[in-house]
Amino acid sequence: CIRDRYQRRVRVDLAESTTSPPVLCFDNEMTGRVRLRVHSADLHTNAIDSFIEVKVGSSTGQTQVVKSSAAPVWNFLWEHELEPGQSTLKVTLREKGHFWASAIGYVKIKLEEFETESPERNWFVLNNETKKKKYENCRVLLEIQAELPSSQEKAKGSSVAADLAKILGLGKDREKEKDKDAEKV
């Protein structure tokens, strides 16, 4: 199994018999990649111990805890290979206590908005999860770049598979085998 530049998985199965042609299978469930850099936060409050948690699907990442800061800087890089259907990134700012960590706020980001050649750097205002006034205007500085399969690449993938099957004559040989089997019965 190999991957091409469109992140399609390509599998070639060789038949047990040398007379049967190999079977070529394109998996059109293409994957992509997200690259996130968590730069810093602006808490607009007293200094706290804080960290950032990032999540796409069931995959998570976490920065180090920055102690006693109202403007923590992490410069944390997180990369993740996206599976089909994963299109939302959740970034959560948390306060770290001695035996607990509570969410201060979060932002959900649609990755298709950051499908670019180069990373985009933006401030994101967090949804206040605590409902405390002191956390109302917290924001994080993120740099995001996403590589998602576009519908054009998906269409190209299915047409490439069809063209290759025609060139190899895979469909015709399989139909002939089915006809022979039907005549025997």
Backbone bond lengths (Angstrom), bond angles and torsions (degrees), N, CA, C in turn:
res aa  C-N    CA-C-N  psi(-1)  N-CA   C-N-CA  omega(-1)  CA-C   N-CA-C  phi
1 C - - - 1.441 - - 1.532 108.40 -
2 I 1.324 116.70 129.34 1.456 121.41 178.77 1.519 109.07 -128.83
3 R 1.331 117.40 168.38 1.461 121.80 175.25 1.518 108.30 -119.19
4 D 1.329 115.74 139.93 1.455 119.07 175.53 1.522 108.92 -96.94
5 R 1.326 117.42 -174.16 1.468 120.28 -174.62 1.519 113.17 -68.22
6 Y 1.326 119.35 -15.38 1.452 122.48 176.32 1.524 111.31 -94.18
7 Q 1.338 116.97 9.75 1.455 123.94 179.16 1.527 112.82 65.30
8 R 1.353 116.74 23.62 1.456 119.45 173.16 1.514 107.52 -80.80
9 R 1.320 115.37 139.41 1.454 118.64 173.94 1.521 107.57 -86.91
10 V 1.318 116.53 130.13 1.455 121.93 -178.62 1.519 107.72 -118.38
11 R 1.325 116.11 128.05 1.453 120.57 -178.94 1.525 108.55 -125.32
12 V 1.310 116.33 133.63 1.450 120.85 175.92 1.518 107.08 -115.65
13 D 1.332 117.15 118.23 1.454 121.73 177.83 1.520 108.20 -104.76
14 L 1.316 115.92 123.96 1.450 120.13 176.26 1.521 108.64 -88.78
15 A 1.314 116.35 130.19 1.456 120.81 -178.55 1.528 109.70 -69.78
16 E 1.343 115.89 158.77 1.462 120.13 179.33 1.525 110.50 -65.88
17 S 1.299 117.05 -35.84 1.449 121.94 -179.88 1.527 109.80 -87.58
18 T 1.314 116.45 142.64 1.465 120.01 178.92 1.519 111.62 -76.98
19 T 1.328 117.46 -13.60 1.461 119.79 -179.53 1.523 112.42 -83.59
20 S 1.326 117.27 -21.29 1.469 120.08 179.23 1.525 109.53 -85.48
21 P 1.320 116.79 141.41 1.472 119.36 178.76 1.524 110.65 -72.73
22 P 1.336 117.86 158.69 1.467 119.62 175.79 1.524 110.54 -67.46
23 V 1.294 116.27 152.49 1.456 121.89 178.99 1.522 107.62 -101.95
24 L 1.317 115.74 126.17 1.457 121.89 -179.87 1.517 108.37 -108.10
25 C 1.311 116.35 130.31 1.451 120.94 -176.88 1.516 109.46 -127.86
26 F 1.340 117.81 124.22 1.458 122.18 173.37 1.518 107.52 -99.99
27 D 1.294 117.15 128.47 1.455 122.20 174.42 1.522 106.63 -94.50
28 N 1.320 117.00 106.80 1.465 120.67 -175.25 1.527 113.91 -80.49
29 E 1.323 117.24 1.42 1.456 118.81 173.88 1.519 107.41 -80.18
30 M 1.323 115.63 81.40 1.459 121.12 -176.74 1.520 110.50 -73.64
31 T 1.287 114.76 152.73 1.447 119.90 177.55 1.516 109.02 -113.88
32 G 1.286 115.02 169.64 1.452 121.09 178.79 1.520 109.37 -136.84
33 R 1.308 115.14 -160.70 1.459 120.53 -176.51 1.520 109.17 -148.12
34 V 1.335 115.79 143.93 1.457 120.70 173.33 1.524 107.49 -122.20
35 R 1.328 114.20 138.80 1.465 121.31 177.46 1.525 106.50 -125.60
36 L 1.332 115.62 121.61 1.452 121.66 -176.12 1.521 109.64 -126.93
37 R 1.324 115.57 132.49 1.464 120.69 172.03 1.525 107.00 -118.72
38 V 1.335 115.20 121.02 1.455 121.80 176.07 1.522 106.14 -92.58
39 H 1.321 116.22 109.23 1.463 120.41 -177.55 1.527 111.62 -82.21
40 S 1.337 116.26 -64.04 1.455 119.61 -172.35 1.520 109.96 -160.05
41 A 1.338 114.56 179.83 1.462 121.03 175.92 1.522 108.64 -137.45
42 D 1.316 114.44 156.14 1.463 122.09 175.06 1.526 104.78 -124.52
43 L 1.347 116.39 106.02 1.460 120.55 -171.21 1.522 114.53 -89.24
44 H 1.318 118.70 -17.67 1.472 122.15 -178.61 1.528 111.87 51.73
45 T 1.325 116.85 38.05 1.457 121.04 -177.82 1.523 109.66 -151.30
46 N 1.304 116.84 -173.53 1.456 121.35 175.06 1.522 110.15 -66.12
47 A 1.296 116.23 160.64 1.461 121.05 179.67 1.529 110.66 -64.63
48 I 1.328 115.70 134.90 1.462 121.92 177.33 1.523 108.96 -136.45
49 D 1.322 116.71 166.62 1.465 122.59 171.08 1.524 106.18 -87.88
50 S 1.334 117.67 120.89 1.462 119.47 -174.45 1.521 112.26 -139.42
51 F 1.338 114.69 160.16 1.458 122.50 174.32 1.521 108.27 -151.21
52 I 1.320 115.54 165.68 1.462 122.84 179.50 1.524 109.16 -113.38
53 E 1.330 115.02 139.04 1.462 121.77 174.01 1.531 106.94 -117.13
54 V 1.352 116.95 132.45 1.462 121.18 177.79 1.521 108.64 -116.70
55 K 1.340 115.53 147.67 1.464 119.41 -176.34 1.521 110.64 -148.93
56 V 1.332 115.75 133.27 1.461 123.65 169.63 1.525 105.29 -133.83
57 G 1.341 116.25 119.18 1.457 119.20 -175.59 1.519 109.12 60.87
58 S 1.327 117.03 -127.30 1.466 120.46 178.69 1.522 112.18 -98.52
59 S 1.321 117.85 0.27 1.467 121.76 -179.98 1.524 110.64 -88.64
60 T 1.332 115.64 134.21 1.458 120.29 -179.21 1.520 111.34 -130.48
61 G 1.305 115.18 160.27 1.453 123.04 174.10 1.515 107.80 -143.81
62 Q 1.332 116.54 160.83 1.454 119.73 -175.94 1.517 110.37 -148.90
63 T 1.332 116.16 139.61 1.460 121.44 176.13 1.526 109.30 -79.84
64 Q 1.301 115.12 172.41 1.462 120.52 170.36 1.532 108.27 -73.97
65 V 1.316 116.79 158.69 1.464 121.39 175.58 1.526 108.20 -79.15
66 V 1.341 115.92 128.34 1.463 121.03 172.80 1.524 106.03 -99.49
67 K 1.307 115.64 121.95 1.466 121.15 -174.21 1.525 111.79 -85.46
68 S 1.302 114.55 139.06 1.458 124.61 169.73 1.536 114.17 46.15
69 S 1.354 115.02 62.62 1.462 120.05 -179.93 1.523 110.62 -141.92
70 A 1.327 116.14 140.94 1.465 121.73 173.43 1.528 110.47 -94.90
71 A 1.337 115.71 -8.94 1.466 121.55 178.34 1.537 108.82 -138.54
72 P 1.339 116.86 66.41 1.472 119.61 -176.83 1.525 112.44 -66.09
73 V 1.335 115.65 145.90 1.467 122.82 176.65 1.526 107.37 -121.89
74 W 1.339 116.32 126.20 1.458 120.89 -179.05 1.529 112.55 -111.49
75 N 1.314 117.69 -43.75 1.469 122.85 -173.74 1.533 110.41 51.45
76 F 1.324 115.23 49.83 1.464 124.62 -174.62 1.524 110.03 -97.05
77 L 1.327 117.77 127.91 1.469 122.56 178.95 1.520 109.39 -106.11
78 W 1.354 115.61 130.81 1.464 121.78 178.39 1.515 108.22 -133.71
79 E 1.337 116.32 126.36 1.463 121.67 176.81 1.513 108.42 -121.59
80 H 1.329 114.94 144.13 1.458 119.77 -176.85 1.525 109.66 -147.76
81 E 1.320 116.16 134.46 1.467 120.92 174.39 1.517 107.83 -82.65
82 L 1.323 115.85 122.53 1.461 121.58 -176.97 1.518 110.98 -80.27
83 E 1.303 115.33 139.79 1.458 121.58 173.21 1.522 107.59 -96.32
84 P 1.326 117.61 161.32 1.463 119.55 179.35 1.531 111.13 -54.13
85 G 1.316 115.75 134.69 1.459 121.48 178.86 1.520 114.59 91.04
86 Q 1.317 118.45 -11.54 1.460 120.61 178.62 1.526 108.76 -85.60
87 S 1.321 116.82 110.21 1.459 119.31 -176.39 1.529 113.11 -136.32
88 T 1.339 117.51 2.50 1.463 120.56 -178.56 1.521 110.30 -124.90
89 L 1.318 114.86 133.09 1.461 123.23 177.39 1.526 107.28 -107.94
90 K 1.331 117.30 131.26 1.463 121.37 176.92 1.524 108.56 -113.92
91 V 1.328 115.98 126.01 1.465 122.72 179.06 1.528 106.76 -116.70
92 T 1.333 116.07 122.46 1.463 121.56 -176.83 1.523 109.95 -120.36
93 L 1.330 116.59 130.19 1.459 122.77 173.89 1.529 107.26 -92.24
94 R 1.331 116.10 128.81 1.466 120.72 -178.24 1.517 110.96 -124.90
95 E 1.328 114.27 146.65 1.468 121.00 173.12 1.519 107.32 -98.42
96 K 1.337 116.12 133.29 1.461 121.76 -177.79 1.515 109.93 -102.86
97 G 1.325 115.88 123.98 1.458 121.97 173.60 1.517 109.02 -104.47
98 H 1.319 117.04 -170.54 1.467 119.74 179.73 1.528 111.84 -65.77
99 F 1.333 117.05 -43.48 1.467 120.78 -175.86 1.523 112.70 -125.42
100 W 1.316 118.18 13.62 1.448 121.62 -175.55 1.524 111.06 -149.50
101 A 1.300 115.25 165.23 1.469 122.96 172.63 1.523 106.54 -143.67
102 S 1.328 116.46 119.68 1.463 119.15 -178.12 1.533 110.01 -115.29
103 A 1.318 114.27 146.69 1.461 120.68 -179.80 1.527 110.03 -75.18
104 I 1.314 115.33 131.95 1.469 121.52 175.84 1.524 109.02 -94.14
105 G 1.323 115.91 -45.33 1.452 120.51 -179.85 1.511 110.80 -169.94
106 Y 1.325 116.08 169.28 1.460 121.04 -178.00 1.522 109.87 -148.03
107 V 1.334 113.88 164.59 1.457 121.04 171.72 1.525 107.04 -140.00
108 K 1.339 116.17 136.74 1.469 122.03 174.25 1.520 107.45 -104.71
109 I 1.328 115.43 130.55 1.456 121.45 -174.27 1.517 109.72 -121.28
110 K 1.339 116.44 127.30 1.467 121.22 175.39 1.530 107.58 -79.96
111 L 1.320 116.20 119.76 1.460 120.72 -173.31 1.524 113.53 -67.31
112 E 1.338 117.90 -27.54 1.470 118.88 -179.37 1.529 111.83 -63.64
113 E 1.330 117.57 -20.92 1.463 120.86 177.34 1.528 112.18 -74.41
114 F 1.326 117.24 -11.47 1.466 121.83 -177.77 1.521 111.99 -121.09
115 E 1.322 115.39 27.50 1.459 121.26 177.30 1.524 107.42 -83.87
116 T 1.333 116.30 90.12 1.462 122.05 -173.81 1.516 110.54 -136.11
117 E 1.329 115.32 165.71 1.463 121.52 176.92 1.524 111.48 -69.97
118 S 1.330 116.34 -35.20 1.462 120.27 -179.40 1.529 108.83 -126.90
119 P 1.331 117.56 154.00 1.468 120.70 -178.05 1.523 112.33 -61.46
120 E 1.341 116.04 145.96 1.459 122.07 176.68 1.520 108.44 -107.66
121 R 1.335 115.92 132.55 1.455 122.28 -177.71 1.531 109.11 -107.95
122 N 1.356 117.03 123.06 1.463 121.79 -176.41 1.521 111.30 -145.89
123 W 1.339 114.85 153.49 1.456 121.19 169.44 1.520 107.61 -87.66
124 F 1.328 117.07 136.70 1.456 122.68 178.05 1.522 108.61 -122.36
125 V 1.331 116.38 124.46 1.465 121.28 176.53 1.525 107.66 -78.99
126 L 1.321 115.55 133.99 1.461 120.79 -176.67 1.524 111.95 -86.69
127 N 1.332 116.06 144.14 1.460 121.70 170.32 1.525 106.34 -72.27
128 N 1.310 117.02 124.01 1.461 122.50 -176.04 1.528 109.83 -72.86
129 E 1.316 116.43 108.01 1.460 120.93 -178.14 1.524 112.01 -82.45
130 T 1.330 117.56 -21.99 1.471 121.23 -176.46 1.520 112.71 -87.51
131 K 1.309 117.39 -20.85 1.467 124.81 -174.82 1.536 111.87 65.45
132 K 1.331 117.50 13.57 1.466 121.30 176.01 1.521 108.05 -85.92
133 K 1.322 116.27 135.96 1.467 121.19 -177.68 1.520 112.84 -58.61
134 K 1.327 117.79 -33.32 1.462 119.70 -176.81 1.524 112.85 -65.86
135 Y 1.330 118.42 -16.69 1.463 121.39 179.58 1.525 112.96 -106.56
136 E 1.327 118.58 13.33 1.460 121.93 -175.10 1.521 114.83 -63.81
137 N 1.305 119.00 -36.38 1.465 120.48 -174.16 1.523 113.46 -113.05
138 C 1.318 117.37 28.34 1.467 119.95 178.01 1.517 109.67 -67.97
139 R 1.321 115.06 143.31 1.468 119.06 178.44 1.524 109.77 -146.38
140 V 1.332 115.14 158.25 1.463 121.30 178.82 1.523 109.45 -125.77
141 L 1.326 115.41 146.68 1.463 121.75 177.14 1.524 107.78 -100.57
142 L 1.339 115.38 115.76 1.463 121.97 -176.76 1.525 110.33 -122.74
143 E 1.309 115.17 150.03 1.466 122.57 172.18 1.526 105.75 -120.97
144 I 1.333 116.23 120.23 1.465 121.09 -172.23 1.518 110.26 -126.51
145 Q 1.323 114.84 138.91 1.462 121.09 170.68 1.525 107.17 -141.17
146 A 1.318 116.04 128.52 1.457 121.13 -179.71 1.513 110.12 -123.66
147 E 1.310 116.03 141.83 1.467 122.86 173.50 1.519 106.60 -120.19
148 L 1.319 115.85 101.49 1.457 121.87 -179.37 1.516 109.29 -110.80
149 P 1.319 117.56 148.64 1.467 118.71 176.01 1.519 109.80 -69.74
150 S 1.315 117.03 129.00 1.470 119.98 178.34 1.521 109.02 -89.02
151 S 1.303 116.37 164.10 1.462 120.45 -179.88 1.521 110.51 -63.96
152 Q 1.336 117.14 -30.09 1.460 120.66 178.67 1.529 109.98 -65.80
153 E 1.345 117.05 -42.61 1.461 119.99 178.85 1.517 111.15 -67.24
154 K 1.364 117.31 -35.93 1.460 120.20 178.04 1.523 109.57 -63.30
155 A 1.336 116.41 -44.95 1.461 120.26 179.03 1.519 109.92 -62.89
156 K 1.333 116.30 -41.23 1.455 120.54 178.92 1.524 110.32 -61.92
157 G 1.344 116.26 -39.24 1.459 120.77 179.32 1.512 112.32 -62.36
158 S 1.333 117.82 -44.17 1.458 120.09 -179.11 1.524 111.23 -70.38
159 S 1.345 118.05 -34.58 1.457 119.65 178.66 1.532 110.83 -71.96
160 V 1.334 117.16 -34.28 1.468 120.41 176.98 1.524 109.27 -63.47
161 A 1.333 116.98 -43.48 1.466 120.90 179.54 1.531 110.52 -61.86
162 A 1.340 116.46 -43.69 1.462 120.43 -179.79 1.531 110.87 -65.01
163 D 1.349 117.40 -43.79 1.458 121.36 179.24 1.523 111.19 -62.59
164 L 1.309 116.75 -42.40 1.456 120.75 -179.58 1.525 111.27 -66.58
165 A 1.317 116.68 -38.94 1.465 120.31 177.35 1.525 110.61 -62.61
166 K 1.351 117.15 -39.77 1.462 121.11 178.00 1.525 110.93 -64.85
167 I 1.345 116.02 -44.70 1.466 120.76 -179.16 1.527 110.70 -61.06
168 L 1.322 115.66 -42.99 1.467 119.61 -179.06 1.521 112.35 -80.16
169 G 1.330 116.52 -11.76 1.455 120.32 -179.84 1.516 112.59 68.51
170 L 1.305 115.88 28.43 1.460 119.43 -176.06 1.521 112.07 -65.99
171 G 1.284 117.64 -44.27 1.457 121.08 -177.65 1.514 112.29 -64.19
172 K 1.346 118.16 -41.36 1.454 122.47 -177.53 1.522 111.25 -64.83
173 D 1.341 116.97 -45.32 1.469 120.48 -179.54 1.512 111.03 -63.50
174 R 1.302 118.04 -39.17 1.462 121.46 179.60 1.528 110.31 -65.94
175 E 1.341 117.36 -40.04 1.464 120.87 178.57 1.535 110.83 -64.37
176 K 1.339 116.80 -40.80 1.468 120.51 179.01 1.523 110.60 -62.49
177 E 1.349 116.54 -41.47 1.468 120.63 178.60 1.521 110.83 -63.17
178 K 1.337 117.53 -40.08 1.467 121.60 178.84 1.525 110.24 -64.23
179 D 1.365 116.52 -41.93 1.466 120.28 179.96 1.521 110.49 -63.39
180 K 1.359 118.48 -42.52 1.459 122.39 178.85 1.524 111.14 -63.01
181 D 1.325 116.69 -41.29 1.453 120.51 178.71 1.518 111.02 -65.07
182 A 1.326 117.43 -37.52 1.465 121.55 179.61 1.522 110.81 -68.16
183 E 1.352 117.80 -35.57 1.475 121.13 178.53 1.529 111.30 -67.61
184 K 1.328 117.31 -35.19 1.467 121.32 -179.83 1.519 112.33 -66.06
185 V 1.322 117.13 -30.15 1.472 121.57 -176.79 1.476 108.97 -81.71
